[in-house]
Amino acid sequence: MNKILIANRGEIAVRIIRACKEMNIKTVAVYSEADKNALHTRLADEAICIGPAEPQKSYLNIKNIIEAAYITGADSIHPGFGFLSENAQFAKICEESNIKFIGPSSKVIDLLGNKSNSKELMKEAGVPVIPGSDGSVKGLKDAVVIAEKIGYPVMLKAAAGGGGKGIRIANNKDELETNYNIVKQEAKISFNDDEIYIEKFIKNPRHVEIQILADEHGNVVHLGERDCTIQRKHQKLIEETPSIVVDEKLRNKMGNAAVKAAKIAGYTSCGTVEFLVDSDKNFYFMEMNTRIQVEHPITEMRTGIDIVKEQIRIVAGEELKFKQKEIEFRGHSIECRINAENPNKNFMPSPGQIKEINLPGGNGIRVDTAIYNGYIIPPNYDSMIAKIIVFGNTRNEAIAKMKRALEELVIDGVDTNRDFLFSIIRNPNFIRGRYDTSFIEVEEFER
């Protein structure tokens, strides 16, 4: 592998470029017209424009990205997360173009990308799943029958969904009938696929995911869990590892289930198996993400394993250099997502020019970002502009470090959610670990 094109932007593009530099691999940055002065274009060995600001004409434009790879002589493409990272067609075109796609095969992405199909696969593997429809629902009448069979409340979810989009809760038949067409429309708009499925709504759960690595030689390991329970409208805000509700016994059970899921799917590369954990510590499979996750740094901090580098080594045909028993888990790590948005205006995005910036530092602090003083945040993309990651020997030490890091963070010129995150971190129930997925809605936070 000599040259990797990064089919993405922002902090994840910068993250991948840095890993490649340390591996002595040449990099190609692609950018839209809005990202001409973006940091990833400056750090890469080469940069090439792939279209206008609109994602559909640039970062989602498969033809332009493949042409950019040909023009620059890139032999591999790393999709990052979001955009085309879980697009089976894109992976297949890479395969047919003799370009290495740094991720699982197109067949596996297609298999696991449809949430209802992946759920059926997990059932076959004996992995616990949330009760629900057998595949996609065939219509509203079918949805009503299924909901009454498994019992309300239920969740209507886009079969091709992800990122918290295309999800509605129905507490009764009337709400089901109201939300059914809404979810189908949202699914069609967001994923160009209006298939939906139904599953039982688990009240007050924890959202816990398992990071796995799988090579092309049949070796699969897990790197422990991440607790992603602190969410707003199904969008993750704060993640931590280990989870305060997961003991060694449960960690082994969930880890083994995730490894089993990867093996039965014929999975390679890094991936994440997401579960819901109820108050009785029963866990249920939700979905498998076939890409690197936003929150991967906290796992890296706790294990010392560079997940991006492992992705690259795996697609190059290398075997994993470690067995499950050799993976060491130490300390505690927390991540906060810094978004350019105004919490006092219903979290309205806040694009614009950064006039002053000070990033936190010191022992146990990592900042993944692509912003800089004078950088203009475009209005065309996701509002996340940075991730603050901390590591401490204990959870309390990690929380103290995150408080300090958020206090040190200065981003002037645009609104951010910094103060909102700070109010969560210092909340007594968060500090005690007493929270579930309804935490943001239930608690009162300063904005």
C-alpha positions in Angstrom: 0.0 0.0 0.0 1.7 3.2 -1.2 -0.9 6.0 -1.4 -4.2 6.3 0.4 -7.0 8.7 -0.7 -9.1 9.9 2.3 -12.7 10.2 1.1 -13.7 12.5 3.9 -13.1 15.8 5.6 -12.7 17.5 9.0 -11.1 15.9 12.0 -11.4 12.3 10.8 -9.5 13.1 7.6 -6.8 14.8 9.7 -6.8 11.7 12.0 -6.3 9.3 9.1 -3.6 11.5 7.5 -1.6 11.6 10.7 -1.7 7.8 11.0 -0.6 7.4 7.4 2.4 9.8 7.9 3.5 7.7 10.9 3.4 4.6 8.6 5.3 6.4 5.8 2.2 6.1 3.5 1.5 8.9 1.0 -1.9 10.6 1.3 -4.4 12.4 -1.0 -7.0 14.7 0.4 -10.2 15.4 -1.4 -12.1 18.6 -0.8 -15.2 20.5 -1.9 -15.0 24.1 -3.0 -16.1 25.0 0.6 -13.2 23.2 2.0 -10.4 24.6 -0.1 -8.6 26.0 2.9 -9.4 23.1 5.3 -6.7 21.6 7.4 -6.8 18.2 5.9 -5.9 19.7 2.5 -2.8 21.2 4.0 -1.6 18.2 5.8 -1.9 15.6 3.0 0.8 15.1 0.4 -1.7 16.0 -2.4 -5.1 17.6 -2.5 -7.7 17.5 -5.2 -11.1 19.3 -5.6 -14.0 16.9 -6.2 -16.9 19.3 -6.6 -19.1 22.1 -5.1 -20.0 22.5 -1.4 -23.1 20.3 -1.5 -22.2 16.8 -0.2 -24.1 15.1 -3.0 -21.9 16.8 -5.6 -18.6 16.2 -3.7 -18.1 13.9 -0.7 -21.0 11.7 -1.8 -20.0 11.8 -5.5 -18.6 8.3 -6.1 -17.6 9.0 -9.7 -15.5 12.1 -8.8 -13.8 10.3 -5.9 -12.8 7.3 -8.0 -11.5 9.7 -10.7 -9.5 11.5 -8.1 -7.9 8.2 -7.0 -7.0 7.4 -10.7 -5.6 10.9 -11.3 -3.4 10.8 -8.2 -2.4 7.2 -8.4 -4.0 6.3 -5.1 -4.1 2.5 -4.6 -6.4 2.6 -1.6 -9.3 4.7 -0.2 -10.2 5.3 3.5 -13.8 6.4 3.8 -13.6 7.6 7.5 -17.1 7.8 9.0 -20.3 9.3 7.6 -20.6 10.1 3.9 -19.8 6.9 1.9 -18.2 4.9 4.7 -21.1 2.4 4.9 -22.1 2.5 1.2 -21.9 -1.0 -0.3 -22.0 0.4 -3.8 -19.0 2.6 -3.2 -17.0 -0.3 -1.7 -18.0 -2.5 -4.7 -16.9 0.1 -7.2 -13.5 0.3 -5.4 -13.2 -3.4 -5.6 -14.0 -3.5 -9.3 -11.6 -0.6 -9.9 -8.7 -2.5 -8.2 -8.6 0.1 -5.4 -8.4 -1.2 -1.8 -11.4 -0.1 0.2 -10.2 0.3 3.8 -13.1 -1.4 5.5 -15.1 -4.7 5.1 -16.1 -6.1 1.8 -19.1 -4.7 -0.1 -21.0 -7.9 0.5 -20.6 -7.6 4.2 -21.5 -3.9 4.2 -24.6 -4.7 2.3 -25.5 -7.6 4.7 -25.0 -5.6 7.9 -26.1 -2.2 6.5 -29.7 -3.2 6.5 -30.6 -3.2 10.2 -33.4 -5.7 9.9 -31.3 -8.2 7.9 -28.4 -7.9 10.4 -30.8 -8.6 13.2 -31.9 -11.8 11.6 -28.2 -12.8 11.2 -27.6 -12.2 14.9 -30.6 -14.4 15.8 -29.0 -17.2 13.8 -25.7 -16.6 15.7 -27.5 -16.8 19.0 -26.8 -13.2 19.9 -29.6 -11.6 22.0 -31.7 -9.3 19.9 -34.5 -6.8 20.8 -38.0 -8.4 20.1 -39.5 -7.0 16.9 -40.5 -7.6 13.3 -38.9 -10.3 11.2 -37.3 -8.0 8.7 -39.0 -5.0 7.3 -42.7 -4.4 7.8 -44.9 -4.8 4.8 -47.3 -2.0 5.5 -49.2 -0.1 8.2 -51.5 -3.1 9.0 -48.6 -5.3 9.4 -47.0 -2.8 11.7 -50.1 -2.6 13.9 -50.2 -6.4 14.2 -46.5 -6.7 15.1 -46.7 -3.8 17.7 -49.7 -5.4 19.4 -47.9 -8.7 19.5 -44.7 -7.5 21.1 -46.4 -4.8 23.2 -46.2 -1.0 23.3 -44.1 1.2 23.4 -42.3 0.3 20.2 -39.7 2.0 17.9 -40.2 2.6 14.2 -36.7 2.6 12.6 -35.3 3.1 9.1 -33.9 -0.3 7.9 -31.0 1.5 6.3 -30.7 4.0 9.1 -27.9 5.3 11.2 -26.8 8.4 13.1 -30.0 8.6 15.0 -32.1 9.4 11.9 -35.4 7.8 10.9 -36.4 6.8 14.5 -39.8 7.4 16.2 -41.4 6.0 19.3 -45.0 4.9 19.4 -46.7 4.5 22.8 -50.0 3.3 21.3 -51.8 2.5 18.1 -52.7 6.1 17.3 -49.1 7.2 17.6 -48.0 4.2 15.5 -50.4 5.3 12.7 -49.2 8.9 12.9 -45.5 8.1 12.9 -45.5 5.3 10.4 -45.5 7.5 7.3 -43.3 10.1 8.9 -40.5 7.5 9.5 -40.9 6.2 5.9 -40.5 9.7 4.6 -37.5 10.4 6.8 -35.9 7.1 5.7 -36.4 7.9 2.0 -35.0 11.4 2.4 -32.0 10.4 4.5 -31.1 7.0 3.1 -32.9 6.7 -0.2 -34.6 3.6 1.2 -38.1 3.8 2.8 -38.1 0.3 4.3 -38.7 0.4 8.1 -38.8 -2.2 10.9 -40.3 -2.3 14.4 -38.7 -3.3 17.6 -39.7 -3.2 21.3 -38.7 0.1 23.0 -36.5 -0.8 26.0 -37.2 1.8 28.6 -34.3 3.6 30.3 -31.5 1.5 28.8 -27.7 2.1 28.6 -26.3 2.3 25.1 -23.1 0.2 25.2 -21.0 -0.8 22.2 -18.2 -3.2 21.6 -15.2 -2.4 19.4 -13.9 -5.3 17.4 -10.9 -5.9 15.0 -11.0 -8.7 12.5 -8.3 -9.6 10.0 -8.5 -11.6 6.8 -7.1 -14.8 8.4 -10.0 -15.5 10.7 -8.7 -13.7 13.8 -11.2 -11.5 15.7 -10.7 -9.7 19.0 -12.7 -7.1 20.9 -11.2 -4.0 22.5 -13.8 -3.7 25.3 -16.9 -1.5 25.6 -17.8 2.1 25.2 -20.8 3.6 27.0 -22.5 6.0 24.6 -25.6 6.6 26.7 -25.4 10.4 27.0 -27.3 11.4 23.9 -29.6 14.1 22.6 -32.2 13.0 20.1 -30.3 9.8 19.5 -27.1 11.8 18.8 -24.2 10.9 21.0 -22.6 13.7 23.0 -20.3 12.1 25.6 -18.8 8.6 25.5 -16.7 6.8 28.1 -14.9 3.5 28.7 -15.2 1.4 30.7 -19.0 1.5 31.3 -19.8 1.9 35.0 -22.6 -0.7 34.6 -20.5 -3.4 32.9 -18.6 -5.8 35.2 -16.0 -8.3 34.0 -18.6 -11.1 33.6 -20.9 -8.9 31.4 -17.9 -7.5 29.5 -16.8 -11.0 28.5 -20.4 -12.0 27.5 -20.9 -8.9 25.4 -17.4 -9.2 23.9 -17.8 -12.8 23.0 -21.2 -12.0 21.4 -19.6 -9.2 19.3 -16.8 -11.5 18.2 -19.3 -14.2 17.3 -21.3 -11.7 15.3 -18.2 -10.6 13.4 -17.3 -14.2 12.6 -20.7 -15.3 11.4 -20.8 -12.2 9.1 -17.4 -12.9 7.7 -16.3 -9.5 8.9 -12.9 -7.9 8.4 -11.5 -4.5 9.4 -12.6 -2.6 12.5 -16.3 -2.5 13.4 -18.6 -1.8 16.3 -21.4 -3.9 17.6 -24.0 -1.8 19.4 -26.1 -3.1 22.3 -28.8 -1.8 24.6 -28.3 -2.9 28.3 -31.4 -2.8 30.5 -31.6 -2.3 34.2 -31.3 -6.0 34.9 -28.1 -6.1 32.8 -29.7 -8.0 29.9 -28.1 -6.9 26.7 -29.7 -6.8 23.2 -28.1 -6.4 19.8 -29.1 -3.1 18.0 -26.8 -2.8 14.9 -23.3 -3.3 13.7 -21.5 -0.2 12.3 -19.1 -1.2 9.5 -16.7 1.7 9.8 -14.6 3.5 12.3 -16.6 5.3 15.0 -16.4 8.9 16.0 -15.7 7.7 19.6 -12.8 5.4 18.7 -10.2 7.5 20.5 -11.3 6.5 24.0 -10.7 2.9 23.2 -7.3 3.8 21.8 -6.5 5.7 25.1 -7.5 2.7 27.2 -5.8 -0.1 25.2 -2.9 1.7 23.5 -4.0 0.2 20.1 -4.1 2.6 17.1 -7.4 1.5 15.4 -6.8 3.4 12.2 -3.4 1.8 11.7 -4.9 -1.6 12.4 -7.5 -0.9 9.7 -4.7 -0.2 7.2 -2.7 -3.2 8.2 -5.7 -5.5 7.9 -6.6 -4.4 4.4 -2.9 -4.9 3.5 -3.4 -8.6 4.4 -1.5 -8.6 7.7 -2.5 -10.7 10.7 -3.4 -9.1 14.0 -0.3 -9.0 16.1 -2.1 -9.7 19.3 -4.5 -12.2 20.8 -7.5 -11.5 23.0 -5.7 -12.4 26.2 -2.8 -10.0 25.3 -5.0 -6.9 25.2 -4.6 -4.8 28.3 -7.3 -2.5 29.6 -6.2 0.3 31.9 -7.7 3.4 33.4 -10.7 5.4 32.2 -11.3 7.6 29.2 -14.0 10.1 28.3 -14.8 11.9 25.1 -16.9 15.1 24.6 -18.0 16.1 21.2 -17.6 19.9 20.6 -20.3 21.1 18.1 -20.6 24.5 16.5 -24.2 25.1 17.6 -26.3 27.2 20.0 -28.0 25.2 22.8 -30.1 28.2 23.7 -31.6 28.3 20.2 -32.6 24.6 20.0 -29.0 23.7 19.1 -29.1 25.6 15.9 -25.9 25.1 13.9 -23.5 28.1 14.1 -21.2 28.3 11.1 -18.8 31.2 10.7 -15.2 32.3 11.2 -13.2 31.3 14.3 -11.6 34.5 15.6 -9.8 33.0 18.6 -9.0 29.5 19.7 -7.2 27.9 22.6 -7.2 24.1 22.7 -6.7 22.3 26.1 -3.5 20.3 26.8 -1.5 18.6 29.5 -1.1 15.1 30.7 -3.9 12.8 29.6 -5.6 15.2 27.2 -6.1 14.6 23.5 -7.9 16.9 21.0 -8.9 15.6 17.6 -9.9 18.6 15.4 -9.4 20.3 12.0 -10.2 23.8 13.1 -7.6 26.6 13.5 -7.5 30.4 14.2 -9.2 32.1 11.3 -10.8 28.9 9.9 -14.3 29.4 8.5 -16.7 26.6 9.4 -18.9 26.0 6.4 -22.7 25.6 6.8 -22.9 22.5 4.6 -21.8 19.8 6.9 -22.2 18.2 10.3 -21.7 20.7 13.2 -19.1 18.6 15.1 -15.8 20.6 15.0 -13.7 18.9 17.7 -13.4 16.0 20.1 -11.8 16.3 23.5 -10.6 13.0 24.9 -9.2 12.5 28.4 -7.5 9.6 30.2 -7.2 9.1 33.9 -6.3 6.2 36.2 -9.9 6.3 37.6 -13.2 7.6 36.4 -13.1 10.4 38.9 -9.7 11.5 37.7 -11.0 11.4 34.1 -14.0 13.5 35.0 -11.7 16.0 36.7 -9.5 16.2 33.6 -12.5 16.8 31.4 -13.7 19.6 33.6 -10.3 21.2 33.3 -10.1 20.6 29.5 -13.5 22.2 28.9 -12.6 25.2 31.1 -9.4 25.7 29.0 -11.2 25.4 25.7 -11.8 28.8 24.0 -13.5 29.0 20.6 -14.6 32.6 19.8 -16.5 33.7 16.7 -19.1 30.9 16.7 -21.4 29.4 19.3 -20.5 26.0 20.7 -22.0 23.5 23.1 -19.0 23.7 25.5 -20.9 25.1 28.5 -23.7 22.6 27.9 -21.2 19.7 28.0 -19.6 21.2 31.1 -23.0 21.2 32.9 -23.4 17.5 32.1 -19.9 16.6 33.3 -20.4 18.2 36.7 -23.9 16.9 37.2 -24.1 14.8 40.4 -26.0 12.0 38.7 -23.5 11.8 35.9 -20.6 11.8 38.4 -22.4 8.9 40.3 -23.0 7.1 37.0 -26.8 7.2 37.4 -28.0 7.9 33.9 -29.7 6.3 30.9 -30.6 7.4 27.4 -33.3 9.8 28.7 -30.7 11.7 30.8 -30.6 14.9 28.7 -34.4 15.1 28.6 -34.9 14.4 32.3 -32.2 16.6 33.8 -32.0 20.3 33.8 -28.8 21.6 32.3 -27.3 25.1 31.9 -27.1 26.2 28.3 
